[in-house]
């Protein structure tokens, strides 16, 4: 997988997390101060700036932590994310 393809996968995963977040918020969950939404937006921006696998790996690491945090948050309502697969071309 090329760096460009990996970046596309990461953005798709982040968009999936954002869609899950939007759905949860419409179901009554509260994203305090839009914390999750802002972190997702920051990560998407960072993906666009990444110029190496090392930079992308750091973003993926942060995105995985966000996914785990969101799983914990969603579990309060009996929901979860969907176990996203992240690129590992390093």
Backbone as JSON, one array per atom type, in Angstrom:
{
  "sequence": "XXXXXXXXXXXXXXXXXXXXXXXXXXXXXXXXXXXXXXXXXXXXXXXXXXXXXXXXXXXXXXXXXXXXXXXXXXXXXXXXXXXXXXXXXX",
  "N": [[0.85, -1.17, 0.0], [0.58, 2.16, -0.85], [1.77, 5.33, 0.47], [-0.03, 7.36, -0.13], [-2.4, 5.87, -0.61], [-2.72, 4.76, 1.93], [-3.18, 7.04, 3.44], [-5.67, 7.77, 2.42], [-7.24, 5.64, 3.38], [-7.04, 6.08, 6.13], [-8.34, 8.57, 6.36], [-10.91, 7.79, 5.49], [-11.57, 6.03, 7.6], [-11.6, 7.84, 9.74], [-13.7, 9.46, 8.91], [-15.74, 7.58, 9.12], [-15.76, 7.23, 11.9], [-16.6, 9.81, 12.58], [-19.15, 9.85, 11.45], [-20.37, 7.91, 13.02], [-20.2, 9.2, 15.45], [-21.84, 11.46, 14.94], [-24.3, 10.15, 14.64], [-24.63, 9.08, 17.22], [-24.82, 11.42, 18.73], [-27.19, 12.48, 17.7], [-28.86, 10.66, 18.8], [-28.99, 11.39, 21.37], [-26.7, 11.39, 22.96], [-24.02, 13.22, 24.46], [-21.5, 15.13, 23.14], [-19.27, 16.53, 24.77], [-18.38, 19.86, 24.58], [-17.83, 19.49, 21.91], [-15.66, 17.76, 21.72], [-14.82, 15.19, 20.68], [-15.54, 15.5, 17.99], [-13.95, 17.7, 17.26], [-11.38, 16.61, 17.61], [-11.38, 14.59, 15.67], [-11.59, 16.19, 13.36], [-9.15, 17.58, 13.52], [-7.36, 15.45, 13.24], [-7.96, 14.59, 10.62], [-7.12, 16.84, 9.2], [-4.4, 16.71, 9.85], [-3.67, 14.33, 8.57], [-3.73, 15.14, 5.91], [-1.49, 16.73, 5.87], [0.6, 15.03, 6.38], [3.69, 13.7, 5.38], [5.22, 11.49, 5.37], [5.65, 7.98, 6.18], [6.21, 7.73, 8.87], [5.14, 10.05, 10.02], [2.46, 9.61, 9.39], [2.05, 7.28, 10.83], [2.09, 8.21, 13.47], [-0.25, 9.71, 13.49], [-2.12, 7.69, 13.01], [-1.77, 6.23, 15.36], [-2.77, 8.08, 17.26], [-5.38, 8.2, 16.29], [-6.29, 5.6, 16.76], [-6.31, 5.59, 19.55], [-8.3, 7.49, 19.95], [-10.44, 6.07, 18.83], [-10.71, 3.96, 20.7], [-11.34, 5.47, 23.0], [-13.79, 6.54, 22.11], [-15.23, 4.17, 21.89], [-15.49, 3.45, 24.56], [-17.02, 5.62, 25.48], [-19.32, 5.31, 23.86], [-20.2, 2.89, 24.79], [-21.62, 3.4, 27.07], [-24.19, 3.69, 26.26], [-24.67, 1.25, 25.26], [-23.54, 0.78, 22.77], [-21.02, 0.56, 20.17], [-17.97, 1.34, 18.33], [-16.88, 0.06, 15.18], [-14.61, -1.58, 15.14], [-12.29, -0.71, 13.48], [-10.02, -1.15, 10.72], [-6.71, -0.3, 10.46], [-4.16, 1.16, 8.43], [-0.89, -0.33, 8.11], [1.76, 0.07, 7.0], [4.41, 0.42, 7.62]],
  "CA": [[0.0, 0.0, 0.0], [1.36, 3.4, -0.92], [1.46, 6.33, 1.49], [-1.25, 8.03, -0.57], [-3.53, 4.96, -0.35], [-2.89, 4.64, 3.38], [-3.8, 8.28, 3.9], [-7.09, 7.68, 2.05], [-7.88, 4.71, 4.32], [-7.13, 6.75, 7.43], [-9.42, 9.57, 6.26], [-12.17, 7.05, 5.45], [-11.85, 5.57, 8.96], [-11.97, 9.0, 10.54], [-15.06, 9.84, 8.49], [-16.64, 6.59, 9.71], [-15.9, 7.6, 13.31], [-17.39, 11.03, 12.63], [-20.54, 9.48, 11.17], [-20.85, 7.21, 14.22], [-20.36, 10.26, 16.45], [-23.04, 12.23, 14.58], [-25.47, 9.33, 14.95], [-24.76, 9.01, 18.68], [-25.29, 12.72, 19.22], [-28.62, 12.61, 17.35], [-29.58, 9.74, 19.69], [-29.05, 11.98, 22.69], [-25.43, 11.44, 23.67], [-23.45, 14.56, 24.43], [-20.07, 15.28, 22.86], [-18.96, 17.72, 25.56], [-17.55, 20.86, 23.88], [-17.48, 18.91, 20.6], [-14.31, 17.25, 21.89], [-14.54, 14.13, 19.71], [-15.63, 16.06, 16.64], [-12.76, 18.52, 17.02], [-10.21, 15.74, 17.47], [-11.48, 13.96, 14.35], [-11.25, 17.22, 12.37], [-7.71, 17.81, 13.61], [-6.67, 14.29, 12.67], [-8.15, 14.64, 9.17], [-6.2, 17.88, 8.72], [-3.04, 16.2, 10.0], [-3.43, 13.34, 7.51], [-3.43, 15.89, 4.7], [-0.15, 17.31, 5.98], [1.6, 13.98, 6.57], [4.52, 13.5, 4.2], [6.01, 10.26, 5.51], [5.0, 6.91, 6.93], [6.39, 8.0, 10.3], [4.14, 11.04, 10.39], [1.15, 8.96, 9.32], [1.97, 6.32, 11.94], [1.73, 8.97, 14.67], [-1.67, 10.06, 13.34], [-2.87, 6.44, 13.2], [-1.71, 5.95, 16.79], [-3.73, 8.98, 17.9], [-6.73, 7.82, 15.85], [-6.65, 4.38, 17.47], [-6.65, 5.99, 20.91], [-9.61, 8.12, 19.84], [-11.43, 5.01, 18.61], [-10.9, 3.3, 21.99], [-12.08, 6.42, 23.84], [-15.17, 6.6, 21.63], [-15.88, 2.91, 22.25], [-15.86, 3.56, 25.98], [-18.12, 6.59, 25.55], [-20.51, 4.72, 23.24], [-20.65, 1.73, 25.58], [-22.58, 3.86, 28.07], [-25.51, 3.5, 25.66], [-24.73, -0.1, 24.69], [-23.11, 0.83, 21.38], [-19.57, 0.59, 19.99], [-17.56, 1.56, 16.96], [-16.93, -1.2, 14.46], [-13.3, -2.22, 15.04], [-11.72, -0.29, 12.19], [-8.69, -1.65, 10.36], [-5.84, 0.83, 10.15], [-2.97, 0.78, 7.63], [0.36, -0.56, 8.86], [2.76, -0.12, 5.96], [5.7, 0.92, 8.06]],
  "C": [[0.9, 1.24, 0.0], [0.95, 4.34, 0.21], [0.15, 7.04, 1.14], [-2.48, 7.16, -0.28], [-3.79, 4.83, 1.14], [-3.56, 5.89, 3.95], [-5.29, 8.28, 3.58], [-7.84, 6.77, 3.02], [-8.06, 5.37, 5.68], [-8.25, 7.79, 7.41], [-10.78, 8.88, 6.23], [-12.55, 6.55, 6.85], [-12.27, 6.72, 9.86], [-13.37, 9.5, 10.18], [-16.09, 8.86, 9.05], [-16.85, 6.88, 11.2], [-16.77, 8.84, 13.46], [-18.86, 10.73, 12.38], [-21.15, 8.78, 12.39], [-21.1, 8.23, 15.34], [-21.63, 11.06, 16.18], [-24.3, 11.46, 14.93], [-25.7, 9.28, 16.46], [-25.3, 10.31, 19.26], [-26.77, 12.92, 18.88], [-29.48, 11.69, 18.22], [-29.56, 10.21, 21.14], [-27.75, 11.98, 23.49], [-24.81, 12.82, 23.49], [-21.95, 14.48, 24.2], [-19.66, 16.6, 23.49], [-17.97, 18.62, 24.83], [-17.1, 20.39, 22.5], [-16.07, 18.33, 20.6], [-13.97, 16.19, 20.84], [-14.55, 14.69, 18.28], [-14.38, 16.89, 16.31], [-11.51, 17.68, 16.84], [-10.21, 15.05, 16.11], [-11.08, 14.97, 13.27], [-9.75, 17.5, 12.35], [-6.93, 16.67, 12.97], [-6.79, 14.27, 11.14], [-7.21, 15.69, 8.57], [-4.76, 17.39, 8.77], [-2.69, 15.16, 8.94], [-3.04, 14.06, 6.22], [-2.02, 16.46, 4.69], [0.96, 16.27, 6.07], [2.37, 13.73, 5.27], [5.38, 12.24, 4.29], [5.19, 9.22, 6.28], [5.11, 7.16, 8.43], [5.37, 9.01, 10.8], [2.74, 10.43, 10.39], [0.98, 7.97, 10.46], [1.57, 7.01, 13.24], [0.25, 9.34, 14.64], [-2.54, 8.82, 13.57], [-2.9, 6.07, 14.68], [-2.74, 6.79, 17.55], [-5.17, 8.61, 17.54], [-7.2, 6.55, 16.55], [-7.04, 4.68, 18.92], [-8.03, 6.64, 20.92], [-10.7, 7.06, 19.66], [-11.73, 4.27, 19.92], [-11.7, 4.19, 22.94], [-13.55, 6.49, 23.42], [-15.91, 5.32, 21.96], [-16.34, 2.94, 23.7], [-17.06, 4.47, 26.14], [-19.41, 5.98, 25.0], [-21.06, 3.56, 24.07], [-21.63, 2.13, 26.68], [-24.01, 3.72, 27.57], [-25.63, 2.14, 24.98], [-24.32, -0.17, 23.24], [-21.58, 0.77, 21.34], [-19.26, 1.09, 18.59], [-17.45, 0.18, 16.33], [-15.55, -1.85, 14.28], [-12.63, -1.93, 13.7], [-10.34, -0.9, 11.98], [-7.88, -0.46, 9.86], [-4.64, 0.34, 9.35], [-1.76, 0.58, 8.54], [1.47, -0.86, 7.87], [4.15, 0.3, 6.34], [6.68, -0.24, 8.23]]
}
